[in-house]
Amino acid sequence: MRIDEISTQELGQNHCESPSPSPSLSQHQIVLSQIEASINQAENLSPEKPLSITISDDLRRFLNQLNHSAPFPNSVKLRIWKLSFRLWNACVDLYNAASIRFRSTTSGTVLEEEHAKLRHIAADLLSIASGVVGVPSPEIKTASFYHKTGIIWHDLRSFELASTCFERATDIVSKVDTNLITNAGERKLLLDLSIARSRTAWEVSDRNVAIALLNRAKTLLFGSPEHHKALANQYSEFGKSVLSKNETGALNEALRLMNEALDLYEKGLHAARTRECMLELKELKSKTLDSSQLFIYRWAWLGLRRFAEAEKELRGMVVNKGIPESVWVSSVEAYFQAAGTAGAETAKEVFLGLLGRCSISAGAAVRVAHRVVGKDGSSGEGSKVRAKVVSELVSDERVIALFSGEEAAKQRTAMHAVLWNW
């Protein structure tokens, strides 16, 4: 996306400077003229004129020379900012034109890398100049350049360069009091930056850092349903990634991540003010829940029928209070469906274990009892074992207590139907 260039009016009349001649200033002007000449080359390029790597090399060399001359007077800072914006917009125009012609080709990848280098230089130009007097939120603008460049490096799988950009942006915004930021776009940048850093850490297998960054990002929600959705989406993606790898202990870690996502979707629903926003969050919450159930089922039934390992993972859920009821009930159902009658006793023990630690509804007891009973009543194989397990389950005092009161009338009827049909 092209960036609006800084106008003279934006700076204000009171901040205009007349450069005073000095050896240092003359050196600034020489280097800036060299930078501008290279930017002119970039602006005159087209898909028919390949982007030469010498442009980025030259600009990087000039940038290093300029850095040695810092700090700068405001007039020089202003010129650097304008050059940075011109370089950025030249990159946008070149990328848009080239991506149509060289999409998904080796030439296209080389061009993307060169464009990323130029954008990185544009961000570094702003950083070297630092704030320009009269320009609102200079730190946020600079951080935005680094964030956008980091996203490009991430997509190119240059994770070290992506991390460099994100960390530089984080250092810049850390000097800003977030309580004083009221602009919605600037607030969103702070959250997006934390999420982007987390994604890059995840890609290089630094899961602890990735999750820590997401947890820290909870302080940047600002009561926005959009922010809740963005952070929840990332937790959900990490959860699905863990489950898809079928690693030892993956289930508990994935469920923790998905539970974080579900909790954020729920909080986002409370913060939402429009019907469209509520419907979107409800749909995302439902999809996350369905996805967790699907992966759990695959883990239990398609996981090479390793029931001993599945039972160990299932029992491990008992100590996790944060797992949503619908997720662990589906886990118990999936395990029993995979293990059959041999898993009936485990299903009962896990349910009763959860009953002692979690808030469980009567409906959950009905679902587990119905699964153990099976669709074919008492005629199936192992009916005596199933009958014994169901009897012990429904006669437990804690389970009986779930069905007391008028609010559980519907569930009592459902349980009576399950037992009667047995």
C-alpha positions in Angstrom: 0.0 0.0 0.0 1.3 3.4 -1.0 2.0 5.9 1.9 0.8 9.5 1.7 3.9 11.7 1.5 4.5 14.4 4.2 3.2 17.8 3.1 4.6 21.1 4.2 1.3 22.0 5.8 1.5 18.9 8.0 4.7 20.2 9.5 3.3 23.6 10.4 4.8 27.1 9.8 6.6 27.3 13.2 8.9 24.4 12.4 10.5 25.5 9.2 14.3 25.8 9.3 16.8 27.5 7.1 19.8 25.3 6.9 23.0 27.1 8.0 26.1 26.3 5.9 28.6 24.0 7.7 30.9 21.2 6.7 28.7 18.7 8.4 25.6 19.9 6.7 27.4 19.9 3.3 28.2 16.2 3.9 24.6 15.5 4.7 23.6 17.1 1.4 26.1 15.1 -0.6 25.0 11.8 0.8 21.3 12.7 0.5 21.8 13.7 -3.1 23.3 10.3 -3.7 20.4 8.6 -2.0 17.9 10.7 -4.0 19.7 9.7 -7.3 19.3 6.0 -6.4 15.6 6.5 -5.5 15.1 8.3 -8.8 16.4 5.1 -10.5 13.9 3.0 -8.6 11.0 5.3 -9.5 11.9 5.1 -13.2 12.0 1.3 -13.2 9.2 -0.9 -14.7 8.6 -4.7 -15.1 10.4 -4.4 -18.5 13.4 -2.9 -16.8 14.6 -5.5 -14.2 15.4 -4.2 -10.7 19.1 -4.1 -10.3 20.6 -5.3 -7.0 23.1 -2.4 -7.3 20.3 0.0 -6.2 19.8 -1.6 -2.9 23.5 -2.1 -2.4 24.2 1.6 -3.2 21.4 2.7 -0.9 22.6 0.6 2.0 26.1 2.0 1.5 24.8 5.6 1.5 22.7 4.9 4.5 25.6 3.7 6.5 27.5 6.9 5.6 24.5 9.0 6.6 24.2 7.2 9.9 27.7 8.3 10.9 26.7 11.9 10.5 23.7 11.8 12.9 22.1 13.6 14.7 20.6 15.9 12.1 18.8 19.3 12.1 15.1 19.2 11.5 15.4 20.3 7.9 17.6 17.3 7.1 15.3 15.0 9.0 12.4 16.3 6.9 14.3 15.6 3.7 15.2 12.1 4.9 11.5 11.4 5.7 10.4 12.5 2.3 13.0 10.4 0.6 12.0 7.4 2.7 8.3 7.8 1.6 9.3 8.1 -2.0 11.4 4.9 -1.9 8.5 3.1 -0.2 6.0 4.1 -2.8 8.4 3.2 -5.6 8.6 -0.3 -4.1 4.8 -0.5 -3.9 4.4 0.5 -7.6 7.1 -1.9 -8.7 5.8 -4.8 -6.7 2.2 -4.4 -7.9 3.4 -4.3 -11.5 5.9 -7.1 -11.2 3.7 -9.5 -9.2 1.2 -9.7 -12.1 3.9 -10.6 -14.6 6.2 -12.8 -12.5 3.8 -14.4 -10.0 5.0 -17.7 -8.7 8.3 -17.7 -10.7 11.9 -17.7 -9.7 12.2 -14.2 -11.1 9.3 -13.1 -9.0 11.0 -14.4 -5.8 14.2 -12.5 -6.7 12.1 -9.3 -7.3 10.3 -9.8 -3.9 13.6 -10.1 -2.1 15.0 -6.9 -3.7 11.8 -5.1 -2.9 12.0 -6.3 0.7 15.6 -4.9 0.8 14.5 -1.5 -0.4 11.6 -1.4 2.0 13.9 -2.3 4.8 16.1 0.6 3.8 13.1 2.9 3.7 12.3 1.9 7.3 16.0 2.4 8.3 15.9 5.9 6.8 13.0 6.9 9.1 14.8 5.3 12.1 18.0 7.3 11.4 16.2 10.5 11.1 14.0 9.8 14.2 11.2 12.2 14.9 10.6 15.3 12.7 9.3 18.3 14.7 5.6 18.8 13.7 5.0 15.3 12.3 2.4 13.5 14.5 3.3 10.1 15.9 6.7 9.7 14.2 7.5 6.6 16.3 4.3 4.9 15.2 5.0 5.7 11.5 8.5 4.3 11.7 7.4 1.2 13.5 4.7 0.7 10.9 7.4 0.6 8.1 9.4 -1.9 10.1 6.2 -4.0 10.8 5.2 -4.1 7.1 8.7 -4.9 6.0 9.0 -7.7 8.6 5.7 -9.2 7.3 7.3 -9.4 3.8 10.5 -11.0 5.1 8.4 -13.5 7.0 6.4 -14.4 3.9 9.7 -14.9 2.1 10.7 -17.2 5.1 13.6 -14.9 5.9 12.8 -15.2 9.6 15.9 -13.7 10.9 15.4 -10.5 9.0 11.7 -10.5 9.9 12.6 -10.8 13.5 15.1 -7.9 13.2 12.4 -5.7 11.8 9.8 -6.6 14.4 12.3 -6.2 17.3 13.3 -2.8 15.9 9.7 -1.7 15.7 9.1 -3.0 19.3 12.1 -1.0 20.6 10.7 2.2 18.9 7.1 1.9 20.3 8.4 0.9 23.7 9.3 4.6 24.2 5.6 5.6 23.7 3.1 5.6 26.5 0.4 3.3 25.2 -2.1 5.0 27.5 -1.8 8.1 25.4 -2.5 6.3 22.1 -6.2 6.8 21.2 -6.0 6.3 17.4 -7.6 2.9 16.5 -5.1 2.2 13.7 -2.1 3.0 16.0 -3.5 0.7 18.7 -4.0 -2.1 16.2 -0.4 -1.7 15.0 0.8 -2.4 18.6 -1.2 -5.6 18.7 -0.3 -6.7 15.2 3.4 -6.2 16.0 3.2 -8.6 19.0 1.3 -11.2 16.9 3.8 -10.9 14.1 6.7 -11.4 16.5 5.0 -14.4 17.9 4.4 -16.0 14.5 8.1 -15.6 13.5 9.2 -17.1 16.8 6.8 -20.0 16.2 8.3 -20.6 12.8 11.8 -21.0 14.2 10.4 -23.5 16.8 10.7 -21.1 19.7 7.3 -22.0 21.1 7.8 -20.6 24.6 8.7 -17.2 23.3 5.8 -17.3 20.8 3.2 -18.1 23.4 4.7 -15.6 25.9 4.4 -12.8 23.2 0.7 -13.7 22.7 0.1 -13.7 26.4 1.7 -10.3 26.6 -0.5 -9.0 23.8 -3.5 -9.4 26.0 -2.6 -6.0 27.4 -3.1 -4.5 24.0 -6.8 -5.4 23.4 -8.1 -1.9 24.4 -11.6 -3.4 24.7 -11.8 -3.8 20.9 -13.7 -6.9 19.5 -11.5 -6.7 16.4 -8.4 -7.0 18.6 -9.9 -9.9 20.5 -10.6 -11.7 17.2 -7.1 -11.2 15.9 -5.4 -12.5 19.0 -7.9 -15.4 19.3 -7.3 -16.4 15.7 -3.5 -16.7 16.3 -4.0 -18.8 19.4 -6.3 -21.0 17.4 -3.8 -21.3 14.6 -1.1 -22.3 17.0 -3.4 -24.9 18.6 -4.2 -26.5 15.3 -0.5 -26.5 14.4 0.4 -28.4 17.5 -2.4 -31.0 17.0 -1.5 -31.6 13.4 2.0 -32.7 14.4 0.7 -35.6 16.6 3.6 -35.1 19.1 3.8 -36.5 22.6 1.8 -34.3 24.9 0.4 -32.3 22.0 -3.2 -32.7 23.1 -2.9 -30.8 26.3 -0.9 -28.0 24.8 -3.2 -27.6 21.9 -6.3 -27.6 24.1 -4.7 -24.9 26.3 -4.1 -22.7 23.2 -7.6 -23.4 21.8 -9.1 -22.6 25.1 -7.3 -19.3 25.1 -8.9 -18.6 21.7 -12.3 -19.6 22.8 -12.0 -17.4 25.9 -11.0 -14.4 23.7 -13.8 -15.0 21.2 -16.2 -15.0 24.2 -14.8 -11.7 25.6 -14.9 -10.2 22.1 -18.6 -11.1 21.9 -19.2 -9.1 25.1 -17.3 -6.1 23.7 -19.0 -6.3 20.3 -21.6 -3.6 19.5 -22.8 -4.6 16.0 -24.8 -7.6 14.9 -22.3 -8.3 12.1 -19.4 -8.4 14.6 -21.2 -10.7 16.9 -22.1 -13.1 14.2 -18.5 -13.2 12.9 -17.1 -13.9 16.4 -19.7 -16.6 17.1 -18.8 -18.3 13.8 -15.1 -18.2 14.5 -15.7 -19.6 18.0 -17.8 -22.4 16.6 -15.1 -23.2 14.0 -12.4 -23.3 16.6 -14.5 -25.6 18.8 -15.3 -27.9 15.8 -11.6 -28.0 14.8 -10.5 -29.0 18.2 -13.0 -31.7 18.3 -12.0 -32.9 14.9 -8.3 -33.1 15.8 -9.1 -34.8 19.0 -11.1 -37.4 17.2 -8.2 -38.0 14.8 -5.8 -38.2 17.6 -7.9 -40.9 19.3 -9.2 -42.9 16.4 -6.7 -42.4 13.6 -3.6 -42.3 15.8 -2.5 -45.8 14.8 -5.0 -47.2 17.3 -2.5 -46.7 20.2 -5.1 -46.8 22.9 -2.6 -46.9 25.9 -1.1 -43.6 24.8 -4.6 -42.1 24.1 -5.7 -43.1 27.5 -2.7 -41.4 29.1 -3.5 -38.2 27.2 -7.2 -38.4 28.2 -6.4 -38.9 31.8 -4.0 -35.9 31.7 -7.1 -33.8 30.9 -8.4 -34.4 34.4 -5.8 -32.0 35.9 -6.5 -29.2 33.4 -9.3 -27.0 34.8 -9.3 -24.7 31.8 -10.6 -27.2 29.1 -14.1 -26.2 27.9 -16.7 -28.8 28.7 -17.7 -29.4 25.1 -14.0 -30.2 24.2 -13.4 -32.8 26.9 -16.8 -34.4 26.5 -16.1 -34.8 22.8 -12.7 -36.2 23.8 -14.3 -38.8 26.0 -16.7 -39.7 23.3 -14.0 -40.0 20.7 -11.9 -42.2 22.9 -14.7 -44.5 23.7 -15.8 -44.7 20.0 -12.2 -45.7 19.1 -11.6 -48.1 22.0 -15.0 -49.6 22.2 -16.1 -51.6 25.3 -12.5 -51.9 26.5 -12.6 -48.1 27.0 -15.8 -47.9 29.0 -14.2 -48.0 32.4 -11.7 -45.4 31.4 -14.4 -43.1 30.0 -16.3 -43.4 33.3 -13.2 -42.7 35.5 -12.2 -39.7 33.4 -15.7 -38.3 33.6 -15.9 -38.7 37.4 -12.4 -37.3 37.7 -13.4 -34.2 35.8 -16.6 -34.0 37.8 -14.4 -33.4 40.9 -12.4 -30.5 39.3 -14.6 -28.8 36.7 -18.1 -27.3 36.4 -20.0 -30.0 34.6 -23.6 -29.9 33.4 -26.2 -32.6 33.5 -26.2 -32.6 29.7 -22.6 -33.7 29.7 -23.5 -36.7 31.9 -26.3 -37.6 29.4 -23.9 -37.5 26.5 -21.3 -39.7 28.1 -24.0 -42.2 29.3 -25.5 -42.3 25.9 -22.1 -43.0 24.3 -21.3 -45.8 26.7 -24.8 -47.4 26.2 -24.4 -47.2 22.4 -27.1 -47.1 19.7 -27.9 -50.8 19.8 -29.0 -51.0 23.4 -28.0 -54.1 25.4 -27.6 -56.4 22.5 -24.1 -55.3 21.6 -20.9 -57.0 22.5 -19.7 -56.5 26.0 -23.2 -55.4 27.1 -22.6 -56.5 30.7 -19.5 -54.4 31.0 -21.3 -51.4 29.6 -24.3 -51.9 31.9 -22.0 -52.1 34.9 -20.2 -48.9 33.9 -23.4 -46.9 33.2 -24.9 -48.1 36.5 -21.9 -46.9 38.4 -21.8 -43.7 36.5 -25.5 -42.7 37.1 -25.5 -43.9 40.7 -22.6 -41.6 41.8 -23.9 -39.0 44.2 -22.2 -36.2 42.3 -23.9 -37.2 39.1 -27.3 -37.5 40.8 -26.8 -34.0 42.1 -26.4 -32.7 38.6 -30.1 -33.7 37.9 -31.6 -32.1 40.9 -33.9 -29.0 40.6 -36.4 -27.9 38.0 -33.7 -26.4 35.7 -32.5 -30.0 35.0 -35.9 -31.4 34.2 -35.2 -31.8 30.5 -31.9 -33.5 31.2 -33.6 -35.9 33.7 -36.0 -36.9 31.0 -33.2 -37.4 28.5 -31.2 -39.6 31.0 -34.4 -41.7 31.8 -34.8 -42.3 28.1 -31.2 -43.5 27.8 -31.5 -45.9 30.7 -35.0 -47.1 29.7 -33.9 -47.9 26.2 -31.0 -49.8 27.5 
